[in-house]
Amino acid sequence: MLTMIFACDLDNAIGKNGDLPWRQSTDLQHFKQITIGGTIVMGRKTWDSLPGVLPNRRHLVMSRNNLDAVETITFDGVLKLSETDEIFIIGGGEIYSLFLPHADKIHRTIIHCKVNNADTYAPMIDYEEFIVKNSKFVEKSARDDHDMTFELLVRID
Ligand SMILES: NC(=O)c1ccc[n+]([C@@H]2O[C@H](COP(=O)([O-])OP(=O)(O)OC[C@H]3O[C@@H](n4cnc5c(N)ncnc54)[C@H](OP(=O)(O)O)[C@@H]3O)[C@@H](O)[C@H]2O)c1
């Protein structure tokens, strides 16, 4: 099972200057709840953007170079592993584009804002391929910049 998880603004932006373009604590909690105990796959640039290892998750990083200090995996390796395990694709833009054609499920958080000068985008989702199964609007808390909507999209058989 291949599951993608990302947060995007109203224009599909996900990143700016190598980082997330918002402070959105409620979404980080949502991300943690979904991925905890699982295997997360990310591109090297997203790996570089993390403050450190996320607790209680197996980290697999994609790079065309040899990386120290973290387990790496190839594109084919991810697809093979997803035959037996649920794999969470956690970004960034390059890696989402690579795996969208293979994703079974997508957890998408729409952050209700428009980021100025964003430089990284999620790929466009084709609604002939995915259907929005759940959608839940959540008002921002004191630790969020914006309101958000949590969605679950599933591939149409
Ligand atoms: N909003 C969200 O939900 C969210 C989630 C995650 C990340 N982000 C944001 O997204 C941005 C980073 O995204 P990005 O698109 O610039 O980079 P990225 O997808 O995180 O990483 C790109 C890197 O992955 C490696 N790679 C790509 N394709 C590969 C392949 N086929 N085989 C092996 N390795 C491959 C390469 O690493 P090497 O250069 O080492 O070869 C490439 O430079 C940041 O701003 C981050 O904060 C946002």
PDBQT file of the ligand as one rigid body, heavy atoms in Angstrom, charges set to zero:
ROOT
HETATM    1  N1  LIG A 201       3.866  20.774   2.530  1.00  0.00    +0.000 N 
HETATM    2  C1  LIG A 201       4.271  19.509   2.634  1.00  0.00    +0.000 C 
HETATM    3  O1  LIG A 201       3.465  18.605   2.953  1.00  0.00    +0.000 OA
HETATM    4  C2  LIG A 201       5.703  19.166   2.387  1.00  0.00    +0.000 A 
HETATM    5  C3  LIG A 201       6.177  17.860   2.624  1.00  0.00    +0.000 A 
HETATM    6  C4  LIG A 201       7.517  17.568   2.371  1.00  0.00    +0.000 A 
HETATM    7  C5  LIG A 201       8.342  18.561   1.876  1.00  0.00    +0.000 A 
HETATM    8  N2  LIG A 201       7.871  19.806   1.658  1.00  0.00    +0.000 N 
HETATM    9  C6  LIG A 201       8.713  20.872   1.115  1.00  0.00    +0.000 C 
HETATM   10  O2  LIG A 201       9.146  20.488  -0.193  1.00  0.00    +0.000 OA
HETATM   11  C7  LIG A 201      10.407  21.093  -0.469  1.00  0.00    +0.000 C 
HETATM   12  C8  LIG A 201      11.384  20.018  -0.902  1.00  0.00    +0.000 C 
HETATM   13  O3  LIG A 201      10.879  19.388  -2.087  1.00  0.00    +0.000 OA
HETATM   14  P1  LIG A 201      11.778  19.213  -3.404  1.00  0.00    +0.000 P 
HETATM   15  O4  LIG A 201      10.892  18.800  -4.539  1.00  0.00    +0.000 OA
HETATM   16  O5  LIG A 201      12.621  20.440  -3.577  1.00  0.00    +0.000 OA
HETATM   17  O6  LIG A 201      12.803  18.051  -3.003  1.00  0.00    +0.000 OA
HETATM   18  P2  LIG A 201      12.547  16.539  -2.488  1.00  0.00    +0.000 P 
HETATM   19  O7  LIG A 201      11.508  15.883  -3.344  1.00  0.00    +0.000 OA
HETATM   20  O8  LIG A 201      12.389  16.527  -1.014  1.00  0.00    +0.000 OA
HETATM   21  O9  LIG A 201      13.985  15.889  -2.763  1.00  0.00    +0.000 OA
HETATM   22  C9  LIG A 201      14.532  15.926  -4.069  1.00  0.00    +0.000 C 
HETATM   23  C10 LIG A 201      15.754  15.019  -4.079  1.00  0.00    +0.000 C 
HETATM   24  O10 LIG A 201      15.359  13.654  -4.027  1.00  0.00    +0.000 OA
HETATM   25  C11 LIG A 201      16.294  12.865  -4.746  1.00  0.00    +0.000 C 
HETATM   26  N3  LIG A 201      15.599  12.192  -5.846  1.00  0.00    +0.000 N 
HETATM   27  C12 LIG A 201      14.609  12.674  -6.651  1.00  0.00    +0.000 A 
HETATM   28  N4  LIG A 201      14.221  11.761  -7.545  1.00  0.00    +0.000 NA
HETATM   29  C13 LIG A 201      14.983  10.650  -7.305  1.00  0.00    +0.000 A 
HETATM   30  C14 LIG A 201      15.062   9.360  -7.905  1.00  0.00    +0.000 A 
HETATM   31  N5  LIG A 201      14.286   9.003  -8.947  1.00  0.00    +0.000 N 
HETATM   32  N6  LIG A 201      15.964   8.475  -7.401  1.00  0.00    +0.000 NA
HETATM   33  C15 LIG A 201      16.768   8.801  -6.349  1.00  0.00    +0.000 A 
HETATM   34  N7  LIG A 201      16.730  10.002  -5.748  1.00  0.00    +0.000 NA
HETATM   35  C16 LIG A 201      15.851  10.922  -6.223  1.00  0.00    +0.000 A 
HETATM   36  C17 LIG A 201      17.377  13.817  -5.230  1.00  0.00    +0.000 C 
HETATM   37  O11 LIG A 201      18.354  13.871  -4.190  1.00  0.00    +0.000 OA
HETATM   38  P3  LIG A 201      19.920  14.154  -4.471  1.00  0.00    +0.000 P 
HETATM   39  O12 LIG A 201      19.983  15.594  -4.919  1.00  0.00    +0.000 OA
HETATM   40  O13 LIG A 201      20.583  13.917  -3.154  1.00  0.00    +0.000 OA
HETATM   41  O14 LIG A 201      20.346  13.171  -5.536  1.00  0.00    +0.000 OA
HETATM   42  C18 LIG A 201      16.614  15.143  -5.320  1.00  0.00    +0.000 C 
HETATM   43  O15 LIG A 201      17.459  16.282  -5.268  1.00  0.00    +0.000 OA
HETATM   44  C19 LIG A 201      10.833  21.799   0.824  1.00  0.00    +0.000 C 
HETATM   45  O16 LIG A 201      10.431  23.174   0.745  1.00  0.00    +0.000 OA
HETATM   46  C20 LIG A 201      10.004  21.087   1.892  1.00  0.00    +0.000 C 
HETATM   47  O17 LIG A 201       9.792  21.877   3.055  1.00  0.00    +0.000 OA
HETATM   48  C21 LIG A 201       6.566  20.127   1.896  1.00  0.00    +0.000 A 
ENDROOT
TORSDOF 0
